[in-house]
Structures are given as structure tokens and as C-alpha cells.
Amino acid sequence: MGNKQLFLTTTNGTRALQKVENSTTVITADMVNRQATVRYLLGAQSAAIALVGSG
């Protein structure tokens, strides 16, 4: 992931989305769309990417 920062946290899905609702970009992912998610993240121009696990 190059020079990007990455962190992972786990919480309830609704609370997780509420915590990031003011972010510039929010995407959701699962095993079905994992390849598209990875392609998107590799092309993202963000200084930091946060992964919030829930479920």
C-alpha cells in the first residue's frame, strides 16, 4: 500500500459508519467485492486509509 497509513478496528456496523460519517470518502466492502475494493484502495490518493471491521 505504498506510503499509506493503515489501521484496523472492530465495532458494530451502524456505530462504525456513524463514526466515519464526516469522512471525505466512505466505502463499504465484503468478501464478494473484495477485489474491486483493493483496486480502488490501491488507486486512492489518500494519505491515510482506515479499515473499520464490523459484523
PABA-367211 format. One record per residue (C-alpha): chain; x, y, z; residue in three letters. Coordinates in pm, 1 decimal, decimal comma. Last residue first. Layout:
% PABA-367211
  unit      east     north        up  code
     A         X         Y         Z   ALA
...
This chain:
% PABA-367211
  unit      east     north        up  code
     A   -2021,0    -762,8    1187,2   GLY
     A   -1767,5    -487,5    1197,2   SER
     A   -1420,2    -406,8    1071,3   GLY
     A   -1317,0     -45,4    1022,1   VAL
     A   -1030,7      -8,2     775,1   LEU
     A    -876,9     338,8     778,9   ALA
     A    -685,5     476,9     479,6   ILE
     A    -435,6     757,5     520,0   ALA
     A    -262,5     999,2     281,4   ALA
     A    -541,2     943,7      30,4   SER
     A    -484,6     935,6    -346,3   GLN
     A    -677,7     611,3    -391,8   ALA
     A    -561,3     384,3    -674,6   GLY
     A    -456,1      96,8    -449,2   LEU
     A    -773,0     147,7    -245,7   LEU
     A    -999,0     119,7    -551,1   TYR
     A    -823,5    -194,6    -677,6   ARG
     A    -847,8    -349,0    -329,5   VAL
     A   -1219,4    -272,2    -309,5   THR
     A   -1284,6    -413,7    -655,3   ALA
     A   -1112,4    -736,2    -549,9   GLN
     A   -1300,8    -752,3    -219,1   ARG
     A   -1647,1    -716,1    -374,5   ASN
     A   -1791,5   -1050,7    -261,2   VAL
     A   -1578,5   -1075,8      53,5   MET
     A   -1722,3    -755,5     190,4   ASP
     A   -1673,7    -385,0     141,9   ALA
     A   -1815,4     -49,7     238,6   THR
     A   -1677,7     279,9     114,5   ILE
     A   -1655,3     613,6     290,9   VAL
     A   -1492,5     919,3     132,9   THR
     A   -1439,5    1268,9     274,1   THR
     A   -1506,1    1148,3     626,2   SER
     A   -1789,6    1305,8     824,2   ASN
     A   -1984,1     978,2     850,9   GLU
     A   -1682,8     793,7     991,8   VAL
     A   -1805,8     736,7    1347,1   LYS
     A   -2164,7     683,1    1232,5   GLN
     A   -2047,0     409,1     996,1   LEU
     A   -1881,2     221,1    1282,3   ALA
     A   -2181,3     265,5    1509,8   ARG
     A   -2405,4     105,5    1249,1   THR
     A   -2162,1    -178,7    1178,6   GLY
     A   -2083,9    -270,4    1542,6   ASN
     A   -1713,3    -245,7    1623,8   THR
     A   -1371,7    -373,5    1513,9   THR
     A   -1063,6    -161,5    1443,2   THR
     A    -794,9    -175,1    1176,2   LEU
     A    -523,9      74,5    1091,1   PHE
     A    -344,1     165,6     770,2   LEU
     A    -112,0     450,5     680,7   GLN
     A     -28,4     497,8     313,4   LYS
     A     328,1     520,8     186,9   ASN
     A     291,7     232,0     -54,7   GLY
     A       0,0       0,0       0,0   MET
